[in-house]
């Protein structure tokens, strides 16, 4: 039996979800899923940061382990360490290798930390959303954790990340300067010191510049 136009319209209306309620429920479900993803990513990047930090510490200890093995096997006399400009070639190679890996590792650590901070700010935005929602419904709620997307900031000069960047920069710059001094005998000690200072300073300046990238146009979030 053929249905008239009015009957067909009524049936189509009943099959489709109500507009406002459907949109509201969909947005709430999307917010919930998005928040779950943010928490998971924030936790995962924190785990990655710990792994990178442990790897960096391992890389920085390689020269000491190499020297310990050489001394214990009597392949290198203890007095060979009295002159840092005349180290055995294998020690110089290990210093060069460790310094390059260490400098690259610092950049990985910095970017991983920036990802952690980005997700933290995103979670703050969600927290701000539900606090405003509760207040609209007449529920007074003051969260302990921050609700502003402006915090935490990327540049952390006196917090653990900033201190780690300084420490690892100095260590790797020292390794690299000693390695250069063993491979290029013509450089004076003062020149090696200046080289080390410049390398460490450039690494820290790079950290500062990375954290000061321009914001996405029309948004307050950082571009990563």
Steps between C-alpha positions, in 0.01 A plus 500: 500500500636837404546744787393859468744787555385587854538142627850469348613828661377390844682168475823668389475742791457218751799308362740794532634611843384827639730777384606681818514192722692305239754779452542543876547127562741469209711794619510360855611160371767660284623706795515189717696302240729794431572541872576131536745529211662807653557324833645195324732707281609706800584181690675343201720804435596507868609137469698583185667793678617267779640258241684778317646629827626152596648458153677836526649408838621171351660680204677746729644212706652318200838683516540417870408135437749485212781642714412260784516200264833612354651555844373170640637308200830691525461609139556859615726620783349726764746780417348520150221708655742765626497680164154547345668607175672162460229243569499161327320512161221271616417733790497800265266317262266406783495861622417623152230235453343565842500878458324488162241250624456703817439828317243331277342335803458838668290618207283187521456561873400863441239414235358219712466739792324753276251230399432431869435870562277526194277215623499651849366828361241311295381320815481837675267619223271201561509568873404861430207376290345282769557759774304754293233239432460426871475870582231547235302226674534676836773272640789684665827318436855626538754255352840455658674450166534788251227569245687741276650407165780750565659261754731321519736709291752341262821670614606360839844645580498425875286187498635143454486510119695824477759376751536172311554687173774711661669198660494281190611792281806560718586129518473442125680824415785387728512156335503654154769755586728230643445283190578792269813577700624143447424492129623854419823564687541855372217645710617658827335421833335841511350437158356169620346668804340764281376225266338317790334813631366589156361149442326496839364852450369424151326189626324697774411780258347238271289382796380856560417562133313169464272596790429842349349388171215706357149404599259359246311791334167554673589268787701515820645153466860445396587344167693177549 
